[in-house]
Amino acid sequence: MDCRVGCGACCIVPSISSPIPGMPHGKPAFVRCSQLAADNHCLLFGKPERPRVCVSLRPSLEMCGGTNEEAWGNFVKLEQLTS
């Protein structure tokens, strides 16, 4: 499965504790990543400075669902379970 164009749920909903370029202390949940472009694509994709947690995320039906709305709901549940 490939990322859905324009989704961005994985770059907004989860908290990230590791540094991100432009966000040296990571990012809180529900805050847009500083490396997320206006069209919701990752500006660090494929680059070595991309955080390890981001590299480890792989789009899947279980995580991303069938729509952007499902992806958001799934990420909200994951954030709640891991906070």
Residue pairs with C-beta under 8 A, 6 or more apart in sequence:
1 59
1 60
1 61
1 64
2 59
3 59
3 64
4 59
4 64
4 68
4 71
5 39
5 40
5 41
6 39
6 40
6 68
7 40
7 64
7 68
7 71
8 32
8 36
8 40
9 64
9 68
9 71
9 72
9 74
9 75
10 54
10 57
10 63
10 71
10 75
11 32
11 33
11 35
11 36
11 40
11 42
11 54
12 30
12 31
12 32
12 33
12 36
13 29
13 30
13 72
13 75
13 76
13 78
13 79
14 29
14 75
14 78
14 79
14 82
15 26
15 27
15 28
15 29
15 79
15 83
16 23
16 26
16 27
16 33
16 51
16 53
16 54
17 26
17 53
18 26
18 51
18 52
18 53
19 25
19 26
19 51
20 26
20 27
20 33
20 34
20 35
20 44
20 51
21 34
21 35
21 44
21 49
22 34
22 35
23 33
23 34
27 33
27 34
29 79
29 83
33 42
35 42
35 43
35 44
35 50
36 42
36 43
37 43
42 50
42 54
44 50
44 51
44 54
57 63
62 74
63 71
63 74
63 75
63 78
64 70
64 71
64 74
65 71
65 73
65 74
